[in-house]
Amino acid sequence: MILSPAVIAMNIEKSRDEVNRRLSILVEHDFVTRVQRGYYEITERGQRYLTGEFDPSASSPTDE
């Protein structure tokens, strides 16, 4: 699923600015990727985190 910060913000009841800040951090740690300007998609690493298959405290930002 590819979403814009505005759509994400609307669905989680946060401001678009807050979502943009969080997305920057998630991109930095490879949990989401920027597909094109203004659109983001969860990465395999992000999906593994959500399913409990990945512990971010056990690795550096670029470890798989």
Contacts in CASP RR format, 6 or more apart in sequence:
PFRMAT RR
TARGET T0000
AUTHOR 0000-0000-0000
METHOD contacts of the structure
MODEL  1
MILSPAVIAMNIEKSRDEVNRRLSILVEHDFVTRVQRGYYEITERGQRYL
TGEFDPSASSPTDE
1 41 0 8 1.000
1 42 0 8 1.000
2 35 0 8 1.000
2 39 0 8 1.000
2 40 0 8 1.000
2 41 0 8 1.000
3 39 0 8 1.000
3 40 0 8 1.000
3 41 0 8 1.000
4 38 0 8 1.000
4 39 0 8 1.000
4 40 0 8 1.000
5 16 0 8 1.000
5 19 0 8 1.000
5 20 0 8 1.000
5 23 0 8 1.000
5 38 0 8 1.000
5 40 0 8 1.000
6 16 0 8 1.000
6 19 0 8 1.000
8 14 0 8 1.000
8 19 0 8 1.000
8 23 0 8 1.000
8 40 0 8 1.000
9 15 0 8 1.000
9 16 0 8 1.000
9 18 0 8 1.000
9 19 0 8 1.000
12 19 0 8 1.000
23 32 0 8 1.000
23 40 0 8 1.000
26 32 0 8 1.000
26 40 0 8 1.000
27 33 0 8 1.000
27 34 0 8 1.000
27 40 0 8 1.000
28 61 0 8 1.000
29 56 0 8 1.000
29 61 0 8 1.000
30 43 0 8 1.000
30 45 0 8 1.000
30 46 0 8 1.000
30 61 0 8 1.000
30 62 0 8 1.000
31 42 0 8 1.000
31 43 0 8 1.000
31 45 0 8 1.000
31 46 0 8 1.000
31 49 0 8 1.000
32 40 0 8 1.000
32 41 0 8 1.000
32 42 0 8 1.000
32 43 0 8 1.000
32 46 0 8 1.000
33 40 0 8 1.000
33 41 0 8 1.000
33 43 0 8 1.000
34 40 0 8 1.000
35 41 0 8 1.000
42 50 0 8 1.000
45 54 0 8 1.000
45 64 0 8 1.000
46 54 0 8 1.000
48 54 0 8 1.000
49 56 0 8 1.000
END
